[in-house]
Amino acid sequence: MLLTGNKSIRDVIAFPKTQTAACPPTDALGKASDKQLKELHIRVAEPK
């Protein structure tokens, strides 16, 4: 049981995830664009 007294986390999460852990409102688990990676100074190195 949650601290709120609810039996399910889905009752208290504003945007519950799908069964695959995706979040449609935020497009979570989607690929980051090259622009987003550049803004965060992240470089993706593909394995050889």
Buried (B, 14 or more C-beta within 10 A) or exposed (E): EEEEEEEEEEEEEEEEBEEEEEBEEEEEEEEEEEEEEEEEEEEEEEEE
